[in-house]
Amino acid sequence: MALAHYYRILGLRTGASFDNVKLAYRNLARLYHPDVNPGDQLAKEKFIQVTQAYKALANALPTDGVAASPASPAAVRSTQNSPSTAPRPQTPRSPRAEPSQAAPPPPAEEIELTLSPTPGGSEVDQTLKVNSFKHLRGFFQEQRFPRAVALVEGLVQRFPEDPEIRQWHALTYYRWGHDLLNHHNFSKAEACLKKAWRVDPYNKSLRQALQQDFQRLAQQQQASMPQAQ
């Protein structure tokens, strides 16, 4: 499996250093640890995923002498939150001006939500974010996009500095726009897709998916226009 997939599971950009991988793993492992979430099958599955992702990246990346084995549960529970930083990417070009990619982007349902601790958040904040994550996934599965938008707009107000919430915000509008496009509601689909682009233009997978939907939108709008006599 590609390393980029494991980076996404840990909520990191592809190419992040081993130190950032280790920090993200410890924060996520503490968040999803079975001792902290007794009886929560979703948390257990996420704990397994982040552990597998950490092991795969630890085996692939230079560790500068740092042990590559995952932290023990006791070490995970004792680790303090520390927000990671990443360089701000350059501003992308307009979605219609950028050339199409050689490889097709993943379908909407395959662009996954990620979950990591909110930077500097309290225990109440972390609990709210985990519960909101579960609700948002449920809304996506049930295609209740207006409810998903209402949820994520509230999260943006609560966590304005959390980059992951910004990604949820953009992905929610993308999912809704994608669904509207499938149902030929072109004007509303275009508004949602443009909103997704404005909210998080630096997400590579999402940007590629948006490119494809903008192209589909233009083609379907042209096909729906009455032919000149």
N, CA and C of each residue as an Amber inpcrd file, in Angstrom:
protein
   687
   0.8470000  -1.1970000   0.0000000   0.0000000   0.0000000   0.0000000
   0.8860000   1.2520000   0.0000000   0.4890000   2.3030000  -0.7310000
   1.2980000   3.5040000  -0.8570000   1.4730000   4.1880000   0.4880000
   2.6590000   4.7750000   0.6960000   2.9270000   5.4670000   1.9560000
   1.9840000   6.6480000   2.1500000   1.5370000   7.2660000   1.0490000
   0.6320000   8.4110000   1.1680000  -0.6310000   8.0360000   1.9350000
  -1.0920000   6.7960000   1.7640000  -2.2790000   6.3390000   2.4910000
  -2.0260000   6.3300000   3.9900000  -0.8430000   5.8800000   4.4000000
  -0.5220000   5.8250000   5.8260000  -0.3640000   7.2310000   6.4020000
   0.2110000   8.1420000   5.6020000   0.2870000   9.5350000   6.0620000
  -1.1130000  10.0970000   6.3110000  -2.0660000   9.7930000   5.4010000
  -3.4200000  10.3140000   5.5670000  -4.0810000   9.7690000   6.8300000
  -3.8400000   8.4980000   7.1240000  -4.4150000   7.9080000   8.3280000
  -3.9450000   8.6680000   9.5640000  -2.6800000   9.1110000   9.5580000
  -2.1280000   9.8460000  10.6950000  -2.4170000  11.3440000  10.6150000
  -3.1370000  11.7800000   9.5670000  -3.4840000  13.1880000   9.4420000
  -2.3130000  14.0640000   9.0460000  -1.3360000  13.4970000   8.3160000
  -0.1330000  14.2310000   7.9430000  -0.0530000  14.3880000   6.4320000
   0.7250000  15.3680000   6.0290000   1.0210000  15.5270000   4.6140000
   2.0750000  14.5040000   4.2130000   1.9860000  14.0320000   2.9660000
   2.9620000  13.0730000   2.4660000   4.3670000  13.6710000   2.5420000
   5.3120000  12.9010000   3.0780000   6.6860000  13.3550000   3.2050000
   7.0330000  13.9300000   4.5630000   6.0880000  13.9400000   5.5060000
   6.3800000  14.4450000   6.8550000   7.4930000  13.6230000   7.4870000
   8.2690000  14.2510000   8.3590000   9.4210000  13.5920000   8.9760000
   8.9750000  12.5060000   9.9520000   9.9280000  11.6560000  10.3130000
   9.6220000  10.5920000  11.2690000   9.2080000  11.1680000  12.6220000
   9.8190000  12.2790000  13.0280000   9.4390000  12.8880000  14.3070000
   7.9630000  13.2930000  14.3010000   7.4890000  13.8580000  13.1820000
   6.0790000  14.2280000  13.0780000   5.1820000  12.9990000  13.0330000
   5.6530000  11.9530000  12.3580000   4.9050000  10.6940000  12.3250000
   4.7530000  10.1360000  13.7350000   5.8490000  10.1510000  14.4800000
   5.8300000   9.6020000  15.8380000   4.8900000  10.4080000  16.7370000
   4.9450000  11.7240000  16.6190000   4.0890000  12.5780000  17.4410000
   2.6170000  12.3620000  17.0970000   2.3050000  12.3100000  15.7880000
   0.9140000  12.1010000  15.3700000   0.4080000  10.7480000  15.8590000
   1.2480000   9.7320000  15.7660000   0.8390000   8.4060000  16.2300000
   0.5060000   8.4240000  17.7200000   1.3690000   9.0140000  18.5060000
   1.1450000   9.0250000  19.9530000  -0.1400000   9.7770000  20.3170000
  -0.3770000  10.9050000  19.6520000  -1.5980000  11.6620000  19.9300000
  -2.8480000  10.8670000  19.5450000  -2.8060000  10.2350000  18.3650000
  -3.9630000   9.4720000  17.9100000  -4.1560000   8.1990000  18.7280000
  -3.0630000   7.5520000  19.0820000  -3.1720000   6.3280000  19.8770000
  -3.7790000   6.6290000  21.2450000  -3.4060000   7.7630000  21.8120000
  -4.0110000   8.1490000  23.0890000  -5.5050000   8.4400000  22.9140000
  -5.8640000   9.0450000  21.7850000  -7.2580000   9.3970000  21.5290000
  -8.1310000   8.1520000  21.3400000  -7.5890000   7.1350000  20.6520000
  -8.3910000   5.9650000  20.2920000  -8.1200000   4.7340000  21.1610000
  -7.2460000   4.8500000  22.1490000  -6.8400000   3.6680000  22.9090000
  -8.0600000   2.9690000  23.5140000  -8.1100000   1.6260000  23.4400000
  -9.2560000   0.8890000  24.0080000  -9.5080000   1.1740000  25.4800000
  -8.4600000   1.4730000  26.2350000  -8.6600000   1.7880000  27.6470000
  -9.4460000   3.0850000  27.8350000  -9.3150000   3.9970000  26.8590000
 -10.0060000   5.2880000  26.9320000 -11.4090000   5.1960000  26.3350000
 -11.6140000   4.2100000  25.4480000 -12.8870000   4.0680000  24.7490000
 -13.4380000   2.6520000  24.9240000 -13.7410000   2.2320000  26.1360000
 -14.2210000   0.8600000  26.3450000 -15.5250000   0.5970000  25.6020000
 -15.5330000  -0.5040000  24.8360000 -16.7450000  -0.8810000  24.1190000
 -16.9820000  -0.1470000  22.8210000 -16.0910000   0.7640000  22.4360000
 -16.2620000   1.5430000  21.1980000 -15.5220000   0.8280000  20.0690000
 -16.2540000   0.1300000  19.2160000 -15.6310000  -0.6440000  18.1490000
 -14.9660000   0.2520000  17.1200000 -15.5710000   1.4130000  16.8180000
 -14.9800000   2.3380000  15.8540000 -13.6290000   2.8390000  16.3480000
 -13.5520000   3.2060000  17.6330000 -12.2800000   3.6660000  18.1950000
 -11.2380000   2.5510000  18.1480000 -11.6580000   1.3170000  18.4240000
 -10.7310000   0.1840000  18.3820000 -10.1670000   0.0000000  16.9830000
 -11.0320000   0.1030000  15.9670000 -10.5770000  -0.0520000  14.5890000
  -9.6110000   1.0680000  14.1980000  -9.9150000   2.2950000  14.6280000
  -9.0160000   3.4080000  14.3260000  -7.6690000   3.2350000  15.0260000
  -7.6840000   2.7060000  16.2640000  -6.4410000   2.4610000  16.9890000
  -5.5740000   1.4620000  16.2140000  -6.2070000   0.4210000  15.6810000
  -5.4660000  -0.5670000  14.8960000  -4.9100000   0.0720000  13.6250000
  -5.7150000   0.9080000  12.9650000  -5.2700000   1.5530000  11.7290000
  -4.0720000   2.4670000  11.9560000  -4.1430000   3.3000000  13.0080000
  -3.0370000   4.2400000  13.2310000  -1.7700000   3.4900000  13.6490000
  -1.9320000   2.3810000  14.3630000  -0.7580000   1.5820000  14.7490000
  -0.1170000   0.9500000  13.5220000  -0.9440000   0.4100000  12.6310000
  -0.4140000  -0.1750000  11.4000000   0.2670000   0.8840000  10.5300000
  -0.3500000   2.0620000  10.4550000   0.2340000   3.1450000   9.6640000
   1.5830000   3.5680000  10.2380000   1.6500000   3.6740000  11.5700000
   2.9120000   4.0560000  12.2040000   3.9990000   3.0290000  11.9080000
   3.6830000   1.7550000  12.0410000   4.6750000   0.7040000  11.8020000
   5.1860000   0.7530000  10.3620000   4.2570000   0.9380000   9.4120000
   4.6600000   0.9750000   8.0100000   5.5820000   2.1560000   7.7270000
   5.2470000   3.3410000   8.2620000   6.0790000   4.5220000   8.0280000
   7.3930000   4.4350000   8.7880000   7.3630000   3.8740000   9.9920000
   8.5950000   3.7400000  10.7690000   9.5900000   2.8320000  10.0700000
   9.0830000   1.8120000   9.3750000   9.9660000   0.9020000   8.6490000
  10.4920000   1.5130000   7.3560000   9.7710000   2.5210000   6.8370000
  10.1480000   3.1040000   5.5500000  10.9620000   4.3780000   5.6730000
  10.8630000   5.0800000   6.8110000  11.5060000   6.3840000   6.9540000
  12.7830000   6.2870000   7.7690000  13.7570000   7.1810000   7.5040000
  14.9350000   7.2630000   8.3890000  14.5290000   7.7820000   9.7560000
  14.9820000   7.0930000  10.7960000  14.5350000   7.4400000  12.1430000
  15.5830000   8.1810000  12.9480000  16.7770000   8.3950000  12.4010000
  17.8320000   9.1310000  13.1060000  18.0960000   8.5410000  14.4830000
  18.1100000   7.2240000  14.5170000  18.4710000   6.5770000  15.7750000
  17.3270000   6.4050000  16.7360000  16.0950000   6.8700000  16.3760000
  14.9480000   6.7310000  17.2600000  14.3460000   5.3590000  17.0610000
  13.9690000   4.6900000  18.1330000  13.3930000   3.3640000  18.0250000
  12.1300000   3.4160000  17.1930000  11.9350000   2.3810000  16.3180000
  10.8200000   2.3830000  15.3860000   9.5980000   1.6660000  15.9140000
   9.6600000   1.0940000  17.1020000   8.5050000   0.3720000  17.6120000
   7.4940000   1.3500000  18.1820000   6.1760000   1.0370000  18.0560000
   5.1520000   1.9470000  18.5890000   5.2790000   2.1120000  20.0900000
   4.8060000   3.2490000  20.5850000   4.8660000   3.5120000  22.0180000
   3.9260000   2.5800000  22.7600000   4.2780000   2.2380000  23.9750000
   3.4140000   1.4080000  24.7990000   2.1920000   2.2050000  25.2170000
   1.0810000   1.5010000  25.5950000  -0.1080000   2.2370000  26.0540000
   0.1890000   3.2020000  27.1840000   1.0790000   2.8100000  28.1060000
   1.4010000   3.7130000  29.2150000   2.0870000   4.9660000  28.7150000
   3.0010000   4.7760000  27.7290000   3.6960000   5.9470000  27.1830000
   2.7360000   6.8240000  26.4090000   1.7990000   6.1760000  25.6910000
   0.8130000   6.9400000  24.9360000  -0.0280000   7.8050000  25.8490000
  -0.4730000   7.2240000  26.9660000  -1.3370000   7.9790000  27.8670000
  -0.6060000   9.1210000  28.5420000   0.7260000   9.0190000  28.6630000
   1.4730000  10.0510000  29.3720000   1.9400000  11.1710000  28.4660000
   1.8050000  10.9710000  27.1420000   2.2910000  11.9690000  26.1960000
   1.3700000  13.1680000  26.1900000   1.9170000  14.3590000  26.1550000
   1.1300000  15.5920000  26.1490000   0.8290000  16.0040000  24.7270000
  -0.2970000  16.6960000  24.5220000  -0.6440000  17.2240000  23.2020000
   0.3810000  18.2460000  22.7610000   0.7240000  18.1910000  21.4630000
   1.6310000  19.1800000  20.8990000   1.2730000  19.3660000  19.4440000
   0.7110000  20.5120000  19.0470000   0.2960000  20.6910000  17.6620000
   1.4850000  20.6770000  16.7260000   1.3370000  19.9660000  15.6100000
   2.3960000  19.9430000  14.6180000   2.2020000  21.1020000  13.6480000
   3.2960000  21.5090000  13.0100000   3.2190000  22.6020000  12.0570000
   3.6590000  22.0950000  10.6980000   3.1610000  22.6880000   9.6570000
   3.5340000  22.3090000   8.3070000   3.6540000  23.5780000   7.4850000
   4.6090000  23.6210000   6.5080000   4.7640000  24.8170000   5.6820000
   3.5170000  25.0610000   4.8630000   3.1670000  26.3140000   4.7090000
   1.9620000  26.6890000   3.9430000   2.2510000  26.5390000   2.4600000
   1.4520000  25.7570000   1.7430000   1.6980000  25.5680000   0.3110000
   1.4450000  26.8480000  -0.4630000   1.9530000  26.8660000  -1.7110000
   1.7350000  28.0150000  -2.5620000   0.2800000  28.0550000  -3.0040000
  -0.2140000  29.2470000  -3.2940000  -1.5980000  29.4090000  -3.7340000
  -1.7900000  28.7270000  -5.0830000  -2.7840000  27.8400000  -5.2180000
  -3.0010000  27.1380000  -6.4880000  -3.6560000  28.0400000  -7.5100000
  -3.6260000  27.5800000  -8.7510000  -4.2990000  28.3200000  -9.8160000
  -5.7900000  28.0350000  -9.7880000  -6.5060000  28.7620000 -10.6190000
  -7.9550000  28.5670000 -10.7360000  -8.2580000  27.1280000 -11.1030000
  -9.3470000  26.5650000 -10.5990000  -9.6670000  25.1830000 -10.9240000
  -9.8560000  24.9140000 -12.4020000 -10.3160000  25.8980000 -13.1600000
 -10.5180000  25.6810000 -14.5930000  -9.2270000  25.8650000 -15.3740000
  -8.2520000  26.5710000 -14.7970000  -7.0180000  26.8440000 -15.5290000
  -5.9920000  25.7430000 -15.3540000  -6.0760000  24.9690000 -14.2720000
  -5.0650000  23.9670000 -14.0000000  -5.2560000  22.7750000 -14.9240000
  -4.1670000  22.2360000 -15.5510000  -4.3160000  21.1010000 -16.4470000
  -4.7990000  19.8750000 -15.7060000  -5.5130000  19.0100000 -16.4160000
  -6.0320000  17.7970000 -15.7900000  -4.8950000  16.8420000 -15.4770000
  -5.0940000  16.0030000 -14.4560000  -4.0890000  15.0530000 -14.0230000
  -4.1400000  13.8180000 -14.8970000  -2.9990000  13.1330000 -15.0560000
  -2.9460000  11.9220000 -15.8490000  -3.7440000  10.8140000 -15.1890000
  -3.5980000  10.6700000 -13.8760000  -4.3200000   9.6340000 -13.1460000
  -5.6390000  10.1940000 -12.6400000  -6.7290000   9.4250000 -12.7520000
  -8.0260000   9.9200000 -12.2680000  -8.0340000  10.0590000 -10.7660000
  -8.7090000  11.0650000 -10.2130000  -8.7840000  11.2400000  -8.7670000
  -9.6810000  10.1840000  -8.1490000  -9.5530000   9.9670000  -6.8460000
 -10.4110000   8.9780000  -6.1970000 -11.8510000   9.4500000  -6.1740000
 -12.8090000   8.5090000  -6.2090000 -14.2220000   8.9010000  -6.0910000
 -14.4820000   9.6000000  -4.7690000 -15.6200000  10.2860000  -4.6940000
 -15.9370000  11.0740000  -3.5060000 -15.9200000  10.2320000  -2.2470000
 -16.4900000   9.0080000  -2.3260000 -16.5970000   8.2010000  -1.1240000
 -15.2500000   7.6610000  -0.6540000 -14.1850000   7.7640000  -1.5010000
 -12.8800000   7.2410000  -1.1240000 -11.9590000   8.3220000  -0.5550000
 -12.3830000   9.5810000  -0.5580000 -11.6050000  10.6310000   0.0980000
 -12.0270000  10.6210000   1.5580000 -11.1930000  10.0660000   2.4020000
 -11.5960000   9.7660000   3.7630000 -11.4590000  10.9620000   4.6850000
 -12.3360000  11.0160000   5.6560000 -12.1550000  11.9260000   6.7800000
 -11.0330000  11.3950000   7.6570000 -10.2230000  12.2800000   8.1910000
  -9.2060000  11.8880000   9.1650000  -9.5570000  12.5260000  10.5070000
  -8.9890000  11.9760000  11.5650000  -9.2820000  12.4930000  12.9010000
  -8.0280000  12.4940000  13.7400000  -7.6780000  13.6540000  14.2530000
  -6.5500000  13.8040000  15.1730000  -6.9340000  14.8370000  16.2280000
  -6.2300000  14.8900000  17.3530000  -6.5940000  15.8370000  18.4170000
  -6.5610000  17.2770000  17.9220000  -7.5190000  18.0720000  18.3810000
  -7.5210000  19.4840000  18.0070000  -6.3880000  20.2040000  18.7360000
  -5.5900000  21.0110000  18.0540000  -4.4250000  21.6430000  18.6830000
  -4.7990000  22.4770000  19.8980000  -4.1820000  22.1650000  21.0360000
  -4.3930000  22.9310000  22.2500000  -5.7560000  22.7670000  22.8730000
  -6.5350000  21.8060000  22.4190000  -7.8910000  21.6400000  22.9230000
  -7.9420000  20.9520000  24.2730000  -9.0130000  21.2340000  25.0170000
  -9.2310000  20.5950000  26.3070000  -9.7900000  19.1930000  26.0890000
  -9.9730000  18.4630000  27.1820000 -10.5620000  17.1300000  27.0820000
 -11.9860000  17.2120000  26.5320000 -12.7180000  18.2450000  26.9210000
 -14.0740000  18.4460000  26.3950000 -14.0340000  18.6860000  24.8900000
 -13.0590000  19.4890000  24.4420000 -12.9180000  19.7580000  23.0090000
 -12.6370000  18.4730000  22.2450000 -11.7400000  17.6320000  22.7900000
 -11.3880000  16.3880000  22.1020000 -12.6060000  15.4700000  22.0050000
 -13.3790000  15.3870000  23.0860000 -14.5730000  14.5410000  23.0810000
 -15.5810000  15.0460000  22.0590000 -15.7750000  16.3650000  22.0040000
 -16.6990000  16.9530000  21.0360000 -16.2580000  16.6370000  19.6120000
 -14.9690000  16.7220000  19.3650000 -14.4740000  16.4760000  18.0100000
 -14.6690000  15.0160000  17.6170000 -14.3840000  14.0940000  18.5300000
 -14.5740000  12.6660000  18.2390000 -16.0470000  12.3720000  17.9430000
 -16.9430000  12.8890000  18.7790000 -18.3750000  12.6500000  18.5680000
 -18.8630000  13.2810000  17.2670000 -18.3560000  14.4700000  16.9540000
 -18.7390000  15.1340000  15.7040000 -18.2480000  14.3510000  14.4990000
 -17.0640000  13.7700000  14.6220000 -16.5000000  12.9350000  13.5560000
 -17.4290000  11.7530000  13.2600000 -17.9140000  11.1180000  14.3150000
 -18.8140000   9.9740000  14.1410000 -20.1220000  10.4050000  13.4790000
 -20.6800000  11.5360000  13.9280000 -21.9300000  12.0280000  13.3410000
 -21.7370000  12.3990000  11.8650000 -20.6090000  13.0440000  11.5550000
 -20.3600000  13.4810000  10.1900000 -20.2430000  12.2850000   9.2520000
 -19.5460000  11.2460000   9.6850000 -19.4500000  10.0360000   8.8710000
 -20.8390000   9.4310000   8.6450000 -21.6480000   9.4380000   9.6810000
 -22.9990000   8.9160000   9.5380000 -23.8230000   9.7080000   8.5390000
 -23.7160000  11.0360000   8.5910000 -24.4500000  11.8750000   7.6450000
 -23.9950000  11.5990000   6.2100000 -22.6920000  11.3810000   6.0150000
 -22.1950000  11.0680000   4.6800000 -22.7850000   9.7460000   4.1850000
 -22.7650000   8.7450000   5.0470000 -23.2800000   7.4310000   4.6530000
 -24.7610000   7.5000000   4.3080000 -25.5080000   8.3350000   5.0360000
 -26.9500000   8.4690000   4.7980000 -27.2760000   9.5400000   3.7550000
 -26.2240000  10.2120000   3.2410000 -26.3820000  11.2840000   2.2520000
 -27.2780000  12.4110000   2.7620000 -27.1220000  12.7220000   4.0320000
 -27.8640000  13.8360000   4.6530000 -26.9480000  15.0620000   4.6590000
 -26.7170000  15.5910000   3.4940000 -25.7000000  16.6240000   3.3420000
 -26.0560000  17.9610000   3.9980000 -27.3080000  18.4200000   3.9720000
 -27.6110000  19.6600000   4.7040000 -27.3080000  19.5370000   6.1980000
 -27.5990000  18.3800000   6.7800000 -27.2710000  18.1690000   8.1880000
 -25.7620000  18.1690000   8.4010000 -25.0390000  17.5660000   7.4580000
 -23.5760000  17.5410000   7.5530000 -23.0020000  18.9530000   7.4900000
 -23.5600000  19.7760000   6.6010000 -23.0910000  21.1620000   6.4760000
 -23.3630000  21.9290000   7.7680000 -24.5530000  21.7550000   8.3360000
 -24.8750000  22.4500000   9.5800000 -23.9100000  22.0520000  10.6990000
 -23.5790000  20.7650000  10.7680000 -22.6530000  20.2900000  11.7950000
 -21.2720000  20.8940000  11.6200000 -20.7680000  20.8420000  10.4000000
 -19.3930000  21.2720000  10.1840000 -19.2540000  22.7940000  10.2700000
 -20.3160000  23.5210000   9.9070000 -20.2550000  24.9790000  10.0440000
 -20.1450000  25.3580000  11.5230000 -20.8400000  24.6220000  12.3820000
 -20.7080000  24.8720000  13.8180000 -19.3240000  24.5510000  14.3280000
 -18.7180000  23.4790000  13.8090000 -17.3650000  23.1120000  14.2320000
 -16.3510000  24.1750000  13.8130000 -16.5550000  24.7530000  12.6480000
 -15.6470000  25.8140000  12.1820000 -15.6770000  27.0000000  13.1390000
 -16.8600000  27.3260000  13.6490000 -16.9590000  28.4130000  14.6160000
 -16.2880000  28.0450000  15.9400000 -16.3920000  26.7800000  16.3370000
 -15.8310000  26.3390000  17.6200000 -14.3130000  26.1680000  17.5400000
 -13.8150000  25.6720000  16.4040000 -12.3820000  25.3830000  16.2590000
 -11.8190000  26.1000000  15.0310000 -11.7510000  27.4300000  15.0510000
 -11.3370000  28.1670000  13.8450000  -9.8860000  27.9410000  13.4410000
  -9.0460000  27.4700000  14.3790000  -7.6300000  27.2840000  14.0700000
  -7.2750000  25.8310000  13.7910000  -8.2470000  24.9430000  13.7320000
  -7.9670000  23.5180000  13.5220000  -7.9550000  23.2320000  12.0210000
  -6.7910000  22.9010000  11.4240000  -6.7470000  22.6710000   9.9750000
  -7.5460000  21.4480000   9.5530000  -7.6890000  20.4810000  10.4300000
  -8.4510000  19.2890000  10.0730000  -9.9400000  19.6020000   9.9530000
 -10.4450000  20.4890000  10.8070000 -11.8430000  20.9170000  10.6860000
 -12.0500000  21.6230000   9.3510000 -11.0640000  22.3920000   8.9150000
 -11.1620000  23.0410000   7.6010000 -11.2620000  21.9850000   6.4970000
 -10.5120000  20.8900000   6.6270000 -10.6090000  19.8170000   5.6410000
 -11.9940000  19.1710000   5.6580000 -12.5530000  18.9490000   6.8730000
 -13.9110000  18.4130000   6.9670000 -14.9060000  19.3550000   6.2800000
 -14.7160000  20.6460000   6.5050000 -15.5920000  21.6690000   5.9360000
 -15.6020000  21.5680000   4.4100000 -14.4140000  21.5190000   3.8210000
 -14.3030000  21.4460000   2.3670000 -14.8470000  20.1260000   1.8370000
 -14.5230000  19.0370000   2.5040000 -14.9720000  17.7320000   2.0360000
 -16.4930000  17.6040000   2.0920000 -17.1070000  18.2240000   3.1010000
 -18.5640000  18.1800000   3.2060000 -19.2110000  18.8740000   2.0140000
 -18.7000000  20.0580000   1.6680000 -19.2600000  20.7570000   0.5040000
 -18.9580000  20.0000000  -0.7900000 -17.7920000  19.3680000  -0.8530000
 -17.4740000  18.5780000  -2.0470000 -18.4370000  17.4000000  -2.1840000
 -18.6590000  16.6640000  -1.0850000 -19.5670000  15.5170000  -1.1410000
 -20.9650000  15.9520000  -1.5890000 -21.4170000  17.0760000  -1.0490000
 -22.7560000  17.5600000  -1.4100000 -22.7890000  17.9800000  -2.8810000
 -21.7670000  18.7200000  -3.3130000 -21.7140000  19.1400000  -4.7080000
 -21.6480000  17.9600000  -5.6620000 -20.8890000  16.9280000  -5.2800000
 -20.7740000  15.7250000  -6.0970000 -22.1430000  15.0440000  -6.2340000
 -22.8690000  14.9690000  -5.1240000 -24.1950000  14.3470000  -5.1480000
 -25.1660000  15.1730000  -5.9970000 -25.1230000  16.4960000  -5.8430000
 -25.9980000  17.3660000  -6.6400000 -25.6900000  17.2320000  -8.1280000
 -24.4140000  17.0990000  -8.4610000 -24.0300000  16.9350000  -9.8620000
 -24.5810000  15.6280000 -10.4130000 -24.5290000  14.5730000  -9.6030000
 -25.0880000  13.2900000 -10.0390000 -26.5940000  13.3740000 -10.2860000
 -27.2500000  14.3140000  -9.5830000 -28.6980000  14.4900000  -9.7510000
 -29.0310000  15.6590000 -10.6960000 -28.0220000  16.1650000 -11.4160000
 -28.1990000  17.1880000 -12.4500000 -28.7250000  18.5180000 -11.9040000
 -28.4240000  18.8080000 -10.6540000 -28.7410000  20.1240000 -10.0880000
 -27.4830000  20.9820000 -10.2620000 -27.3010000  21.4940000 -11.4760000
 -26.0200000  22.0600000 -11.8560000 -25.6610000  23.3400000 -11.1040000
 -26.6100000  24.2450000 -10.9510000 -26.2910000  25.5300000 -10.3300000
 -25.8860000  25.3560000  -8.8700000 -26.6290000  24.5420000  -8.1470000
 -26.2970000  24.3270000  -6.7420000 -25.0320000  23.4910000  -6.5990000
 -24.8230000  22.5350000  -7.5100000 -23.6040000  21.7290000  -7.4880000
 -22.3760000  22.6190000  -7.6810000 -22.4620000  23.5510000  -8.6350000
 -21.3380000  24.4450000  -8.8970000 -21.0190000  25.3000000  -7.6730000
 -22.0650000  25.7980000  -6.9940000 -21.8500000  26.6230000  -5.8020000
 -21.1490000  25.8230000  -4.7090000 -21.5540000  24.5690000  -4.5050000
 -20.9340000  23.7440000  -3.4640000 -19.4920000  23.3960000  -3.8060000
 -19.2380000  23.0600000  -5.0630000 -17.8760000  22.7070000  -5.4650000
 -16.9340000  23.9050000  -5.3410000 -17.4190000  25.0830000  -5.7030000
 -16.5930000  26.2910000  -5.5590000 -16.3260000  26.5910000  -4.0860000
 -17.3240000  26.3650000  -3.2410000 -17.1370000  26.5620000  -1.7980000
 -16.0630000  25.6120000  -1.2700000 -16.1030000  24.3530000  -1.7000000
 -15.0930000  23.3820000  -1.2700000 -13.6980000  23.8340000  -1.6870000
 -13.5750000  24.3480000  -2.8930000 -12.2710000  24.8060000  -3.3920000
 -11.7480000  25.9700000  -2.5560000 -12.6380000  26.9260000  -2.2340000
 -12.2040000  28.0990000  -1.4710000 -11.7920000  27.7300000  -0.0480000
 -12.4940000  26.7790000   0.5450000 -12.2420000  26.4460000   1.9460000
 -10.8910000  25.7720000   2.1300000 -10.5480000  24.8220000   1.2470000
  -9.2990000  24.0670000   1.4370000  -8.6540000  23.7750000   0.0840000
  -8.0210000  24.7840000  -0.5250000  -7.4340000  24.5830000  -1.8550000
  -6.0950000  23.8460000  -1.8360000  -5.5840000  23.4630000  -0.6740000
  -4.2650000  22.8510000  -0.5810000  -4.3170000  21.3360000  -0.4170000
  -5.5060000  20.7600000  -0.3680000  -5.6670000  19.3150000  -0.2290000
  -5.5500000  18.7000000  -1.6200000  -4.4620000  17.9900000  -1.8770000
  -4.1750000  17.5170000  -3.2340000  -5.2340000  16.5510000  -3.7450000
  -5.5980000  15.5620000  -2.9380000  -6.5950000  14.5810000  -3.3800000
  -7.9380000  15.2590000  -3.6690000  -8.3250000  16.1640000  -2.7800000
  -9.5920000  16.8650000  -2.9760000  -9.5210000  17.7640000  -4.1980000
  -8.3860000  18.4250000  -4.4010000  -8.2460000  19.3180000  -5.5480000
  -8.3820000  18.5440000  -6.8560000  -7.7820000  17.3590000  -6.9270000
  -7.8960000  16.5480000  -8.1320000  -9.3360000  16.1030000  -8.3720000
 -10.0140000  15.7060000  -7.2940000 -11.4120000  15.2920000  -7.4290000
 -12.2840000  16.4560000  -7.8870000 -12.0030000  17.6490000  -7.3540000
 -12.7540000  18.8270000  -7.7710000 -12.5200000  19.1330000  -9.2440000
 -11.2860000  18.9770000  -9.7010000 -10.9940000  19.2020000 -11.1180000
 -11.8840000  18.3260000 -11.9940000 -12.0000000  17.0670000 -11.6200000
 -12.8150000  16.1550000 -12.4190000 -14.2880000  16.5650000 -12.4000000
 -14.7840000  16.9700000 -11.2360000 -16.1950000  17.3510000 -11.1610000
 -16.4720000  18.6630000 -11.8920000 -15.5200000  19.5950000 -11.8570000
 -15.7080000  20.8220000 -12.6340000 -15.7710000  20.5010000 -14.1330000
 -14.9470000  19.5530000 -14.5710000 -14.9790000  19.1600000 -15.9800000
 -16.3110000  18.4840000 -16.3200000 -16.7740000  17.5900000 -15.4500000
 -18.0780000  16.9430000 -15.6520000 -19.2010000  17.9770000 -15.6980000
 -19.1120000  18.9500000 -14.7960000 -20.1470000  19.9780000 -14.7310000
 -20.2120000  20.7560000 -16.0390000 -19.0490000  21.1540000 -16.5510000
 -19.0260000  21.9190000 -17.7960000 -19.5820000  21.0930000 -18.9480000
 -19.2240000  19.8160000 -18.9970000 -19.7070000  18.9540000 -20.0770000
 -21.2150000  18.7520000 -19.9950000 -21.7200000  18.5250000 -18.7850000
 -23.1550000  18.2780000 -18.6420000 -23.9700000  19.5520000 -18.8740000
 -23.4370000  20.7070000 -18.4630000 -24.1340000  21.9640000 -18.7290000
 -24.2260000  22.2130000 -20.2300000 -23.1180000  21.9350000 -20.9330000
 -23.1120000  22.1390000 -22.3830000 -24.0840000  21.1820000 -23.0610000
 -24.1160000  19.9300000 -22.5880000 -25.0070000  18.9410000 -23.2030000
 -26.4670000  19.2700000 -22.9640000 -26.7490000  19.9570000 -21.8500000
 -28.1490000  20.2650000 -21.5320000 -28.6710000  21.5000000 -22.2310000
 -27.7710000  22.2690000 -22.8750000 -28.2040000  23.4830000 -23.5650000
 -28.9420000  23.1080000 -24.8400000 -30.0070000  23.8360000 -25.1870000
 -30.7460000  23.5460000 -26.4290000 -29.8690000  23.8080000 -27.6480000
 -29.9720000  22.9170000 -28.6030000 -29.1750000  23.0460000 -29.8070000
 -29.7540000  24.1360000 -30.7210000 -28.8310000  24.9230000 -31.3130000
 -29.2650000  25.9770000 -32.2310000 -29.8390000  25.3410000 -33.5060000
 -30.9170000  25.9120000 -33.9820000 -31.5610000  25.4130000 -35.2120000
 -30.8300000  25.9380000 -36.4630000
